[in-house]
Amino acid sequence: MQARRRSLLLAALLSFSSLAGAKDKADDGAHRFAVIGNDSGEDGEPRLKQALADSSEKSLSFVVINGIKGEKESCGDRLYQERRDIIERARRPTVVSLAGSDWTACRNSANRTNAIERLNRLRELFHGEPESLGREKIHLTQLSASPRFRSYAENAHWKVGKVLYATINLPAGNNHFLPAAGRNSEYEDRTVANRFWLNRLFAIARSDKAEALVLFSEGAVRPFYLDQPAGLRGLLRRDPVEKDGFEAVRRQIQGQALKFDGKVLLVDGGTPHGKKPEIEWKGNLGQLSVGTKAVEVNVKVGTEAQFGVEDAKQ
């Protein structure tokens, strides 16, 4: 009888140990995500399909698409809907981060800009619900849930383990700042919304004790380079010929990063500095420019978050 009890006790201890080990492995927070850069070619559909097919075969927490079309492609509803249908068929949860080529240069039949109308249509099609696209879904918390910023559904955040992820609408092309006077209401309104959004994201990251905040946008904010000469050079410097449309958000991100204990990684559609996309770090602030590439990022958490970049085709 006693032997049987010892046997049962040993079995129970082994079972508990196995479950505890499995739980530790599940809770270690390690995960992977993919980013598909935007291609400005005339027909981006085959490339998008292939990139999504490649990502579907791998174990990824989610995929972020940096823009749905190239500058030379149509801005019509038909193309928008076709791209949405393609993305919706993706196996992994897929989040669209809007690019300037999706809307800023769009014109109507009278050759007048209809950028704002096209942006609103993209919001309806790709950000109409608080969840990702793809056959597998993840919940998204959108800026549009705030009554003051109901239009900005493209700005969304989600969390995987101890890492907070978010999209922010910062299009290439100087953040859609237009040099002509009186034409920047869209830019100015979006700047206010983005300022609020960034403040909220960093507040959430600090409150949740996140180990990292990762931001996805098309525009390369380049927070390392403030272009502010010190001393006499700064006093004598002439005003820039063109306003820097990213200056405000650059300063905000850099200032918030200084007050955040974790890492801040910006993932954008800018041209990589080297032959392949790599993360450039300065303190706790990092930048990954993917250009037209599709890359995968390995994430490990522990005492601090660690990010490793690989070609998505590997």
C-alpha angles and dihedrals in degrees: 000000000000090000090053091050091050089050093051092046091051091049091050092050092049091049092050091048091051093049092047091051091050091049092050089051092049092047098048089096097225112149144145135231135182132222121201112203121217122258117210093206125125096255115032096164100092092047092048092050092050094047091050091046090052092050092048091063093058135070102254130158090216145331127232119205114205099212131339101232145018127254093254095053126094122276091210128128091245094062092042091053093046091053091048091052090051092050093045089059092056113116097222126062104273128199122194117220105194120237129205090245088063094065122343098085097038118128135187129233090278089056092247122135115266095172095132093049090050091047090054090049091052089051090054095049103038104025104030095117132042093249141074126264121246132076090283112056135206124192117252128199107215131203087230088074086076109084092222093057104035093143097059101080091139090073105082139154136203136169134231113187109309095342124094115209127194144168123222126188105241107143123200115250096075094308090294092293108158117208094212113097118254096017102096105082091115092050093046095048092046090049090058091048093047092049090054091045095052092048090052094047094052091045090053092046092052094044093049092043089235116186092218144009116211119195124196122202138140098231116080102233093187096201093181093071115058093167092220110140113210129231122357093352089060093050093048097042115118121233112268116262091231127033114249103239092199099049097098096048091043092057093044094052093046092049094047092047090058090059095045121089094206132062126281116209122187115201114192145159096250123126112277114247093226136035091281134023113278134165116255113204131198110175108313093335119095136178130202116187111190101179108187094336129112110225139174124219124207113210125200124178132192124109085357137356118266126197128199124186126215135173107262091229093063 
